[in-house]
Amino acid sequence: MKLDPTQMADWQIAEAAEASMKPVSVLAEEFGLLPEEVIPWGRQLAKVDQAMIRERLKERPQGKYIDVTAITPTPLGEGKTTTTMGLIEGLGRIGKSVTGAIRQPSGGPTFNIKGSAAGGGLAQCIPLAPFSMGLTGDIDRITNAHNLAMVALTSRMQHERNYDDATLAKRHLTRLDIDPSRVQFKWVMDFCAQALRNITIGKGGKMDGYEMESGFAISVSSELMAILAVADSLADIRSRIGRMILAYSRSGSPITTEDLGVAGAMTAWMVEALNPTLAQTLEGQPILVHAGPFANIAIGQSSVIADKIGTRLRDYHVTESGFGADIGYEKFWNLKCRYSGLTPNAVVIVATIRALKMHGGGPAVKPGIPLDDAYTHENLPLLEKGCENLLAHIETVKKSGVRPVVCINGFYTDTPAEVSLVRRIAEEAGAFAASSQHWLKGGEGAIELAEAVVAAAEEKNDFHYLYSNEMPIRTRIESIAKEVYGADGVDYQPAALEKLELFESNPESSKLGVCMVKTHLSLSHNPDIKGRPRGWRLPVRDLLLYNGAGFVVPVAGDIKLMPGTASDPAFRRIDVDVKTGKIHGLF
């Protein structure tokens, strides 16, 4: 069957391709895995035993390490995962030994407006339905482990209220004196549920819990997801979970999961999550799926573990960072690479003509609403103005010491003159540039991109971090704001400043990494400001402490850790064929 993305939906392409996809045992053998390193998971997927694989391969030389990031996207996304899949397929077409690591999609965007993040057209990760709907259960494990911590915290608060010290001692408990106004944690679920952002729990009698204000965040924003992304071993993840701070006592002492006696049980939930899932591209290259999305509210990186496996098993390993280079690549550069010890040989910036026109002042792009004619007809002045956004991201990658590859992710409405303009601007800014038609043609359409990435990876680079972790936290925040976002400076709201001073006065927290929370829809904190904003300051309204992951998390602007579901969500178009059990409507 000919797969034609101009005539078929993504789920139809995936369904057709899955009929002839490689059995996971064959895929694993071709990948270089031993039978005992593969943990079958149904008919089409497997987990891989990361500890066994890494021990066996620890002396093997590392392959080329490629990161895929993007310009500031429209709300529709600009095809970063599609490009990741296309690049892997393209490298395969030119005879390279290649694999990749991508993030597991969250149920929030899958059933909302953005889709499942499996790629699209002829550049997809399959099997699509399992990939999109829970995969091998890692996000469920994170949800359960996180909520178990909340169970431990809230039940302890109830018992301390109801019992005196002697009674607590009989129950093998000591009084922690938790301050209900300083609880740092919320509950999590993996949907976009704005109605649960702020709730009151514990209503009823004294046996119904401790009444207080609480709320929900989305599961993939949990500190446990950040820990999964950066952890290096089971011992490491156990240690990090034990350091997580859930609340503070009335005297100001931190209350950790270890204090509550729940860290071990949380780790038990996470044991299987430490092993990446093995899937494949439409063209049969191996893909490791591990950790989660949302670089605007989380670290948003595929895992260190997956990258360490991929770089040992293949000559080229392609990994993915969330959203634009201002947040996804910045966190890859200054956080993930520090944790992993890996440094990129090449960095791809995905750009679309559509998004660049929006940044040039084009009409608003909104899901569910047809694109304005400005996006489907040639408009070189609008496009050239919008390339200011692309230039900002090129400069960001170059500040890390790497010459980027700009991938012009092709749409059928792009004209040769528009593609030529973006190519010229990118090359004049010192980047490689390649046009790619992977959505339409798969690996064949990505050969030019693959060749550009190979050329970039052969160049010697001078990769270095933006800042030293010895710098004060505020200096590092200001460096990111000025050097990456283009702000004139940083303004702290009183609550954020109070926390900042507390963290900087503590020798332990003062050296933690800085993981920014900021909108992905603008270089600034304001999602409505497009292009390359100038003459503005970054407002930081809060700072969170992810002590287990090793982050201080500044929250810039009005951004929520629990997204909302839109008025026309994707779940309306998802259904099941009751005769075959096959799911359709995913994208």
N, C-alpha and C positions, 0 to 999 in steps of 0.2 A: 504493500500500500504506500503510495506517495504521500509524504507528509507535507502539507502546504499551509503554512501559518496564515496566509492571506485568506484561506477558506475554512480553517479549522480553529477552534478555541484551544487554549493551552491544555485544558484537561483532555480534549479529544486527541491531541497530538501525543500526550503522555500515555493515554490509554492504548493507543495504537502501538506505540513504541514498546510498551511494557510486555506486549505479547511475544517479543523476540529479544528482550533484555537478557543479559548474561545471568545465569544462576549465580547466586552470591558465592558459592563455593569456587566457581571458576574465576569470578572477579577477584576473590581473595588470593587465589593461587597466582594469578597474573600480577597482582599487586606485590607479590613477594612475601606473603604471610604463610606461616606454617599452620597446619590444621588445628593444632592445639591452641593457637593464638586467636582463633575465630570462634565467636559465640553466636551460633545461628539464632535468628529472631524472626520466626515465621518463614515464608517462602522467598521473600525478596530482599531481606535486610539481615545484617549481623552487627553485633557489637564486636570490638576488637580488644583484646587484653593488652592494655597499654603498658602495664608493668613488664610483661614477658617480652613484648616487642622491643621496648626501649633497652632492656637489659641485653638482648641479643644483638642489637644494632649499635650499641654505644660507641664502638670504634669505627663505624662506617663514616666516610666523609659526607659532609652535608651538601645537598644540592642547592641550586639557585633558589632564592627566597623572594617571591613577588607579592606585593600588597596591592589590592585594588580598592581605590577610594573614588571620590566623585567631586563635582562642583556642587554648589548649593542646589538642591532639587526643587522641582515643583511638588505639590502634594501627591502627584501621581507616581513619583519616583522616576529615575532616569535610567533604570536598567543596570544597576551595579551588579546584582547577582547574575542577571542574564549575561553581562559582559564577562563575569568571572567564569561562567560555564562556557561561553563562546571562546574565551582565551584558552581554556584548558583543551577544548576540542580543536582549536586552531594549532596549538602546540603539538597535539597528537598528529594532526595532518601533515606537519612538516618533520615528523619522525622523532619528536622529542619524547623522552620518558617523563610523564607528567602526572601529577595528582593535585588535589585542591582541598581546602578546608573552608566550609561555610557554616553559618550560624543556623541553629534550629529556629524555624518560624514560631512566633507566638500566636496563640489563638486569638489574641486581641485584633491585630491587623488582618489575620486570615479571614475572620468573620465580620470585619468592619469594611474598610475602604481600600486598603493597600494590597491585599492579597497575601499569598503564602510565602513569597520570597524564594521560590524554587527556580527562578529564571523564567524564560518565556520563549515562545516560538520554537525554533530548532536548537535552542541553547538552554536546556533545562536539566534539573536534577530529578531523577526518577528512582523509585515509584512515587508519583505525585501525591496520591491520597494519603498513604501512610506518612510521608514526609510532612504533609500539611496538618495532620490531625493526630498529634501526640508522638509520632515517631516511635522511639523505644522507651518513652516515659520519663526522660530527664527532667522536663519542666514540671511534670507531676511530682517527681521526687523533691524538687526544689520547693514546690508549693507545700508539700506535706512537712518537710523539714522546717521550713520557715514558720508555718502555722503551729507546729509543735512547740517552737520557742515561745510563741504568743500564749499557748495553752499553759506552759510552765510559768510564765510571768504572771498572767492574770489569776491563775489558781493560787499562786503563792501570795499574791496581794490579798485575795479573799481569806486565805487561812491566817495570815498575819493579822488581819482585822478581827477575825472571829476568836482567836485563841491567845492565851497569855504565853509567856516565854516557857513556862514549865510544860505546858501542853504541847507546844511546838517541839520542845526537846524530845518528848516521848515519841514524836513522829519523825525524829531524826532531822529536824529543821532548825536553823538559826534565823533570827529576825534580821532581815535585810533592810527593812524600813524604806521600802521603795516609794519614791515621790510620784504620785499619779500625774502630776503636772509636767514631769520630766521623762515620760515614757517616749523613747525614740522610735520604737517599732510600730508598724501597723500590720494588719492581716494582708494576705495576698490572694489573688485569683488571676487566672490567665485569660481574662476577657476585659474589654473596655467597658467599665461600669461606673459611669460618673455618679450614679445615685448612691454609691458606697464610699465615695471619697471621704465623707465626714459622717460618722455615726456615733450613737451612744450605746455602750454595751453594759451588761450587768444589771439591767433593770429587773425589778422583782424583789424577792426577799433576800436575806443574808446568805442563803444557800445558792443563789442564782448568780454568783460572781461578784465582781467589784465594779460598781457603777462608775463609769468615767467616759470621757470623750475618746473616740478611737477612729478607725477608718481602714480603708483598703488601698493598696497599691497594686499595680499589675505584677504578676509573678516574676517576669523577666527583669524587673527593676530591683529585685531582692539582692541584698548583699551576697546571698549564697550563689547567685548567678555570677557575680563578679569573682567570687572565690573560685568557682568552677573554671572560669576563663583563665585565671592566673596561677592556679595551683599546679604543683609539679609532681605530686605523689599523694598516696593515701595518708601518709604521716603528715604531710604538709597541710592537706585539707582538714585533718583532725585538729591540728594546732590552730589553724586559722578560725575554724568554727568556734573553738573554745575561747578565742579572744573577742568574739562579737559582743558589742555593748548594746543591750536592749533598753536600759533605763539608767537613772541615777537615784541614789538614796537621798533622803532629806538633808543629809550632811554633805552631799555632793560626790560621794564615791560612786564609781561606775559599777553597774550590775551586769555581769557577763553571763553568757550561757553556761559557763563553767560554774559560776556561783549558784545557778539555778539547778545544777545537776542534770542538764539536758543536752550538753554538747555531744556526749557519746551517742545518744539515741538519734540526734540529728545527723551525725556522721553515718550511722547505720542506714538511714534513708538515702544517703548520698553515695554509698559504695559503688553501686552499679552505674551511677551517673558519671563516674570518673572515666569510664571506657567510651571512646567515641563510637559513633554509628557509621557503618560502611554502606554507602549508596553508590550511584553511578550517574554519569552524564548520559544523554541520549545516544552518544557515540561510544559509550562503554568505558570511559576512563573512570578510575576509582575516585570517590569523593568521601572525605571524612566530615561528618556533621557533628558539631560539638559547640556548646555554649549558645548564647542567645543574642537577640537584636537590641535595638534602641540605644544607639550611641548618644542620643540627646539626653536620656535619663539614666543611662548605665554605661558600662565600659564599651559594650557593643562590638566585641571582637570574637572571632572564632578562637578556640582555646590554644593556650601554650602547648598543651599535651598533643593536640592534633598536629600542630605545626612541627613539633619535634619529631613526630613519627613520619610525617610527610617528607620533611627535608632529608631524612635518612633513607627513605625507600625509593625516591625518585630524583632524577636530575633537575627537575623543575617542580617547585611546590608553590601553588597560588593560594593566598589567603585573602580574607575579606574583612574590611573595616566599615563600620556603619556610617551611612549618610555622607556628608561632604568632608573634605580634608580638614576643615576647621575644627570638627569634633572627632570624626572617626579616625582620620590619619593622625591627628594630634595625640590621641590617646594610644594609638598603635606605637607611635614614635617615642613618646615620653613616658609611657607606662608599660605597655606590653613588652616592648623590646628590652626594657630594663629587667623585667621579670624573667624573660626567656633566655636572654643572652644572645638571641638571634638578631641579625641586622639585615635589612632588605638589600637585594641586588638591583631591584627595579621597583618603581611605584607607578601604577596606572591611575590616571584621573579620567573618570568617565564623564563625558559631556554630551548633551543633546542640543540640537538646533532649537528645539522647542523651549528648553529651560533657559538658554541664553537669550532668546527673544523676550521671555518673561522678565529677565533681569535688565533688559534694555528698556523696559517700560511698557511691555505688552500687557494686554488685558489679563485680569486675574484668571488663573487656571484652577478649576475646581472639579473634584471628582463628581461624575454623574452628569456634568454639563458639557455639551459639545464644545470643542475648541473653537476659539474665534478664528476668523479667516487669516488673521496676522500670523498664525502658527502653521497654516497650510499653504501659504503663498509666499513667494520670495520677497524678503524685505531686508536688504543688506544693511541699511543704516541702523535699523532696530537691532539686528544681530551684532553689528560691530560695537554698539554701545554696551550691549549685554556681555560682551567678552571681557569687560572689566572684572566681572565675577570670576571668570576662568583665570585671568591673570593673577588674582589674589590667591587662588589655590595653587597655581604653579609656583608662586613665590614662597608659599608655605612649605611645599615639598622641597624646594631648593634650599630653604633654610636648614633643612635636616641634612644637607650635604649630598642629596641624590637628585640626579637629573630625571624629571618625570616623563612618562609617556602619556600624551593626551589621546584618549580613544574617542573618536567622534562616532558615537553609537547611532547608527543610521536608521532613520525613519523613511518610509516611502515618499513622504512629502518634501524631503530635503532636496534642494537643487544643487547641481555641481558648483555653481558660483558660491553658494552658502558654505558648502563643505570646504571649498578652496580658501575662503576667507578665514574660517576658523583655523585651518591648517597653517596658513601664513602667520596669523597672530600668535599661535602656539609656538611655532618654530622661531619666530623673531624673539620670543620671550625665553628662548633657550631650552625648549622642551622637544622631545621627539613627538611626532604626530602621526596618527594612522586612522583611516576611515575603516569602519568594520560593519559588516552586514550579517553578523552571526544570528540575529533573530530570524532573518529570512533564509539564510543558507547554512546555518550551523558552522562547523569547523572550516568548511571551504570559504565561507564569507569572512572568517577571522584570520586568514593567513597573513595579510598585511600587518594586522595588529600583533600576531605572534612573532613575526620577523622583527618588528620594532622592539618588542619586549626582549627578545634574544639579544639584539644589538645593545640595548640599554643595560642588560644584565652583565654583558661582557666588559662594560666600562668600569674602570676603578672609580669608586665614589669615596666621599669623605663623611660618612654618616656620623652624626654627633647629636647630642640632645640639646634641646632649647635652653635648658637650665640645669643647675645642679640641685640635688635634693638637700644640699647643705644650706641653700638659700632660705630665708624666712618664707613661710607660706604665702604671705601677702605679696612678696616680690615675685614668686612664681605665678600667682594668679595674675598679677599685672603684666608679666611677660607674655602669658598666653593672650590676655586681652589686647595688648598693644601689637605684638608681633604676628599673631595669627588672625585675630578678629578685626584688627584695624581700629580699635578704640583709642581714645585719647587718654583714658585712665579708668579707674575703678572707684565706684561709690558703694559704701556698705551701709545697709540699714542698721539701726542700733542693735537688734538681736543678733545679726550676723557678725557685727564688729565685736560684740561681747564674746561670742563663741570663738572668733578668730584669735582674740587676745588670750583666751583660755588655752586653745590648742597650741599656740606659739610658746606659751609659758611651760608647757609640758614637754620634757625632753623626748618622750616616746612619740607623741602625736606630731611634734614639730617636724619630724623627718619623714612623715608619710607622704605618699604621692598625691598629686592634685588631679582629681577626676571631675571635670566641669559638667554641670547640668545646664543646658542651654537649648533653645529652639534650633531645629535643623533646617528651618525654612528661611533663614537669613544669616548673614555673617554676624549680625548684631543680635541682641536679646529680643528684638521685636520681629515677629514673623512677617509682618506686613512691609518691612523695609527690605527692598530687593537690591540687586546690583552689588555695588561695593560702597557701603555707607561710609561717610566721613564726618568728622566733627561731632562725635557722640561719645558717651561714657557708659561703661558696663555697670548696671546696678546689681549688686549681690544682696539678696534678701534673706538668705539663710546659709548655714554651713552644717552639713551632716558629717558624722564620723563613722566610717566603715572600717573599724579597727581590725577586723579579721582579714578583709581584703587588702588592707594597707593603704586606704585612701582617706583624704579629707575631700569632701564633696561640696564645692560652692554651688549654690542654686542661683542662677542669674535670670532675672525677669519672672514673668508670670507663667511658669511651666509646671505641669502636674505630673506626679508619678503614677497617676491612674488616668489614662486617656479616656475620652468619651466616645460612645458609639454614635455614628452619624445618622442622618434621617433616612438615607438609602443605603444600608449596609449590605455587604456581600452575602450575608447569610440568606437573604431573600432569593438568591439565585442558586443556592446549593441544595441538592436533593439526591435521592437514591433511586436507582432502578430496582424495583422490588422483585424483579425476576432474577436478576444477576447479582444484586447486592453491590453493584459498582456505583461509586459516587461521581456525580457530575456537577459542573458549575464552579469548581475550584479554579483559581488563576494565580 
